Amino acid sequence: MAKNRFELHEERLSTTDEKGHRVYIHPENVIGIWRTRRTIFYWFLIGLYLVLPWINFNGKQIILLDIPHREFTFFGMTFYAHDAPLFLLVLLGFVFTMGFITSIWGRVWCGWGCPQTVFIDTIYRKIEQFVEGKARQRQRLDEGPLNFEKVWKKLVKWLLFLIVTLHISHSFLGYFVGARKLFWITLSPPTEHMTLFIVMLVITAIFLLDFGWFREQFCIIACPYGRLQSVMMDEHSLVVAYDEKRGEPRRGQVDRSQEGDCINCYHCVKACPTGIDIRRGTQLECIACTQCIDACDEIMLKVGKEPGLVRYDTEAALEGKETKRFKPRSFIYLIAITVVFSLLVYNIKNAGNLKATLIRGAKTPYKEVTLDNDQRGVLNLYRIRMDYKNEQDLKVSFRLKNPEMRPKVELVTPQNPLTLKGGKSKSTVMHFRFAPTILENGTKIVTLQFVDAKDRVRLEKEVKLVGPLN
């Protein structure tokens, strides 16, 4: 076993002991320019998270994911369940964007934008510090015997955690239920909305367990992004790095005259929220939060040395090579982003308010019937599914585009016109009855128009009519 508790085997996590039991991390507070920048940005993100559900635009919440009604609103644009392919494009765009950002700026998302980091660092750890004291005091309290002081401090801390978590979870639900609607729901008895109440309890329990106890274990064990970073990054990606050429050999390892700038104080390790030693290079557990940068800079200034021993840099630059910001990998991500979002914009622009899918009836493609004039006729059956994404109801009727064909082809449907509800789907059936003489080699293409109450054509669909060859 190592004499220094910070000097661990390279394959062992600092968050576990020799038997694999968890070692709770108590990162020390640091001050510095990066700490200040992150604090400002974190509070901006938290404010945005809390305020957005209360903002309305055109009579609707600016972001509302109404899953029960399959209605999703984003900044004035409303999508419905039949717009699912658009969500796939959004998801692909997010994945490629994260890949592009990571290829250039490394794990900037983890350290600057991830809710896990933002909430824990800005709120939960501050509550812990307020109740239990600084890092060493918290550690002594955890390692000490169960006494009155330990019990009341833990109870107060978790009570404050619960209050904060309830607010976070209710704000989260506001994106799915509606903030204003949820406010009035909370004033009524839980039995009136028992399902929502149970969902709230489950979400609160998950957030409380994660932000209050699981913490860095999520980043180390559960988060898939940490695993993907190795395929998104290369030696030219920006990382939080230790300048080994400048820092080595460390104090205490060689004669004083041969030492590097690292005084081996372990302040960077003590400040790390995942407990890693940044001097071992880029690691899976590093979330690029810059805590170690401020910690090292603070020590460098105290000992009269230049800050930047630990800094934002690339592995190529540390080795004395030229850093290439835009590599083939980055350009591939950028091209993919451009293609995906171009398809997204194109589909949104050309989707229109009304979509229709015509499916030929099962079994036989056509049926021979007798027309009203007792002549031989043909009947084609189609099922029509209409998806309407506007917010106002639409009364639509059907007709053929070519006036010359209208007397020759009779449209038989249960409702003509029929009313489409805003944001809803509706299905109907339509029979096309006609004399076989209009067919050419057993087929005929006609155009079906969907017309609104003002006689405006809202949609056109080609229909293939089939019948006997003679």
N, C-alpha and C positions, 0 to 999 in steps of 0.2 A: 504494500500500500504506500502511496506517495506521501511524503512528509507534508507537503503543501496541498491543501484541499482543492486548490485550483489546478494543480498539475495532474491531469488525468490521462489515462491511456487514450490514444487517438480514436479508438473505436468505441469508447464509452461516453454516453451522454452525461452531462453534468446534472441533468434532472433526475438521475437514478443513482442509487447507491450500489454497493458491490453485490447486493442480493436482488437487484432489479426493482426495489421499492422506490416510489417517487420521492424526489428531493424538491421541496417547495422553493421556488425562486423568489427572492426579495431584492429586486434591482435597486441600486442606490440612485438617488436623485442627482441629476447633473444640471448645470447651467451652461448656456452657450448659444451661439447664433442659430444652430440647427434646432435646438430645443425650443427657442422662441418662435422660429418659423413654423415648426410643426404644431405648436400650441395654437397659434393663430389659425392655421389651416384646419386643424381638428375642430375647433369651435365653429368655424364657418360651415364645415360639413354637418356637424350636429345641429346647428341652427337651421340649415337647409332641410335636413331630415324631419325636424319637428314642425317646420312652417309649411312645407309643400302641401301636406294634406288639407290645409285650411284655405288654400288659394283656389278660387273658382275662375273659370274662363268660359265665356259664352254659356253661363248657367250650369256648367259642369265642373266637378273637381278636376284640377289640372292633371293629376295622375290618379286614376281610379281603375283598379283591377277587379271588376265585379264578376267573380267566377260563377256564382249561381245563375246569373242572367247572361253569362258568356259575352260580356260587354267590357271592352278595355279602352280606356281613354288616355291619350298621351298628348298634352299640350294642345288641346282643341281638336285633335283627330280621334275619332272613335272607330275601333275595330271590333269585329264580331268573330264568333267561333269559326265561320266559314273563311276567315282570313288567316287561318292557321299557317299556310305557307309563308306568309309575311313574317310571322314570328320566328320561323326557321331561319329566314334571312337575317333577322335581327340577332339571333343567337350566334350564327356564323360570323356576322360582323363583329360582335363582341369578342369572340374567340380570336379572330385574326388581329383585332385591334390590340388585345392584350399581348399577343405574340409580337406584334410590331413594337409596342412600348417596351416589353421586356428585352427584346433583342438590342435595343439602344440604351435604355435607362435602367436595365436590370429589374430588381424586385421593388420598384418604386411604389407599386400598388400596395404591397404588403406593409410597407413602412409608412405610407402617407394616405392611403385611401380605404384600406380594408376596415369594415366596421369592427372586426375583432380587435384590431390595434387601436382604433380611434376611441371606442367606448372604454376599453380597459385602461388605456393610458391616461385619458382625460378625466374620467369620472370614477371608475371603480378603484383604481390605485390611489387616487387622491382621497377617497373616503377611507381607505385602509390606512393611509398615512395620517389622516386627521384623528382617527380613533386609536390606532395602535402605535403611532410614532414612526420614526424613520426606519430605514431598512434593518439596521442592527437591532433596534428595539423590537421590531416585528419578529425577527429571527429568534431572539432570546425568548420572546413570549411564546412562540410556537414550540420551541424546544424545552421550555420550562414545564413544571408540574401543573396539574389542573387545580387552580385556586380561584378565589373570588374575582381577582383582577382579570384573569384570563377568561372566565365565564362571561362577565358583564361586557368586556370589550368585544368578545366574539358575537354576543347577542346584539349589541348595538350596531356593530359593523354589518351583520347580515340583515338586520332590520332596515338599515339605510340602503343596503343593496336591494332589498325587496321593493322598497318604495320607488327607487330609481328604475328598477326593472319593470315594474308595473307601468310606469309612464312610457318607457321605451316600447313595451309590447303593445300598449294601447295605440301608440302612434303608428306602429307597424300595422296593426289591424285597420287603422284609418285609411290605409292605401287600398284595402280590399272591401271595406264596408262603407266608407265615407266618413270623414272626420266629424262633420256636423251631425250626421245620423247616429254615429257611435256615441257622441256626447249625450244625446237624449236617451239612448239605450242604457248608458251607465247610470242614469238617474232612476231607472225602473228596476223592479225586482229581478234577480237573475233567472227566476223560474219562467219569466216571459220570453227569454231568449237563451234557453238552456244550452243549446248546441254552441252558440257563439261564446257563451260563458265558459264552457269546457275547453273550447279552442283557445281562448285567452289564457286559461290556467296552464294548458300544455305549453304554449309559446312562452309564457312567463317562466315556467319551470326550466325550459331549455335554455333561455337567455341567462337566467340566474345561475344555473349550474355551469354554463360555459364561461360567462364573463367573471363570475365570482370565484370559481374553483378550477375548472379545467384549463382555462387560459392558454398558456404557451403549448400545452399538450395538443391542442387542436392544430396549431401550426406545424408541430413536429410529426404528429401521428395521422391526423385526419385530412388535412387540407391537400387537395390534389394539385393545386397550383405550385406548391413547393417541389413536387416531384417533376412537374412539367418544365420547371425553369431550366433544367439541364439541357433540354433539347431546344429551348428558345434562346439561350445565351451562348456567347462564345467569348474569346479573349478580348474582343473589342467592346463588349457590353459594359456599361457603367456599373460598378459595384462599390460597396463599402470595403475598402482594402487597407491592409497594413503594409507599409513600405519596409520590406524585409532588408533591403540593401542598406537603408539608413538606420534601421533599428537594431540590427544584429551585429555582433553578439550582444546579448542583454547583460544588464548589470548582474554581477554575482557569478557569471559563467567564465569570465576571463579576467585578466589584469585590467585595472581601472583605465589605463591609458589606451587599451584596445577596445573598450566598450563602444557600442553603438548608442543611439539616442534613447532606446527603450530602457527605462530604469527598473523594469520588472515589478511594477507596483500593483498590477492586476486591477487597476481602476476600471479599465475597459471591460474586464470580465465581470466585475461586480455590478457594473451599470447595465449589462446586457439583459433584456427581458426574457431571452431564451437560454441564457446561461452559457453561451459559447465563448471561446477564446478566439477573437478575430485574427490573432496572429498566426493561426493555423491555416489561414487562407479562406477562400470562398467555401461556405458550408451550406448544407441543406437547411439547417435550422436558422440561418441568418435571414431576418426580415427587413434588412436595410433601413432600420429605424433611426440611424445616426447617433444613437446614445453613446456608442463607443468613441465616435469622433469628438463629441463635446467633452467626454471624460478624459480622453488623451490630451486634447488641446489644453484643458485646464491644468493638467500636470506639467505639460511642456512649458507653459507660461510661468509656472511656479519655479521650475528649475532653470529658467533662463534659456530655453531652447525654442526653436522655431516650431510653431504648430503645423499640423499636417502629417504627422507620422502615421496616423490613421485618417483616411480621407476618402472622398468620392473619387474614384479613378478607374482605369481599366487595367486588366492584367497585362495587356500589351505595353501600355505606358510604363508600368512598373518594371518591365523587362527592358526598357529603353527603346521599344519599337514605336512606330507611328500608329496612332489609333485611327481606325477607319470607322467613322460614324455610320455610314450607310454601306452595308455589305450586301452581297447577293441575297442573303437570308432576309434582310430588312426590306429589300426591294420586292421580294416574293410576297412578303406579308402585305406590303403597301399595294401591290397590284391586286391581291386577293380582296383587300378592303375596298378598293375602288370598284371592282367588279360586283361585289356583294351589295354595296350601298347603291350602285347604279341600278342594279336589278330591283332593289327595294323601292327606289324613287320611281322607276319606270312602272312597276306594278301598282304602286299607290296612285300614280297619275292616270294610268290607263284602266284601272280596275272599274271605275264608274260606280254609280250608286246601285245599279241593278245587274245581277248576274243570273244566268239561267243555264241549266244543264238538261238536255233532252236525251232520254234513254228509251230506245225502242222496246216495246212490250215483249214479254217473254213468250216462249213457245214458237208459234209461227210468225214469220216476218209480215205476213199480210193475211187478210181474210176476204173471201169473196162474198158479197152481199147483194141485195136488190135495192136499187135506188128508188126514190119517190116516184119516178116516172115509169117504174116497173122494168127499167133497163138493168143490165148487168153492171155491177159496181165493185169497187175494191175499197177495203178499209184498212188503214194503218193506225196502230195504237202507239202513242208515245206518252211517257211519264215526264212531266216537266217539274224540275225543282228550281225555285227562284230564291235567291239570296239578296236581300235588300238591306243596304247599310246606311241609308239616310235616316235621320231622326224623325222626319215627318212621314205620315202614312201616305201611300201611293195607290191610286185606283188605276189599274192597268187592264187594257183589253187587247185582244189578239186579232190580227188580220194578216193577209198575205201582202207582200210588198207590191207585186205586179198586179195592177187592177184587172188585167185580162184573165188572170188565173182565179180571181175571187169567185166568179160564177161557176167555175169548173171544179173547184175543190171546196167542199163544205167542211168547216171547222165545228166540231161538236165537243163541247166541254161543259162540266157542271156549272161553271160560273164564267160569264164573259159580259161585262168586266168583273174582276175580283179585286179585293183590297189587300194590299201588303202592309203589314205593320212595320213601323220603323225598327230597324235592327233585327228583324226576324226572318226566318226562312218559311217558305210555304211550298207545298207540292200539290199538283193537280194532274189530271189525265186529259189527253186530247186525242180525239179521233179525227183522222183525215179521210173523208169519203169522196170518192171521185170515180169517174168513168175510166176504164183501162185505156181508152183511146188517147189520153194525154201522155201516156208513158212512151218513152223511146228506148227500145231494147229492154223493157221491163223496169226502167227507173226514170225518175224525174226529180230534179233539184228545184225546190221552191224556197223562198225566204219568208220566214215568219217574223212579223213585226210585233213588238210590245209597245203599245201606245198609251200615253197617259190621258187624263181627262181633258186636257187642252189640245188633244190631237197631235201631240209631239211624240216623235218616235224616240223611245228611251233605249231600245235594244233591238238588234236584228240577229237572227240565228238561221243558218241554213238547215233545211230538213230534206232528207233523202226519202222520197216516196218510192215504194217498190210494189210490183204486182206481176201478173202472168206475162209471158212473152208475147202472147197473141190475144 
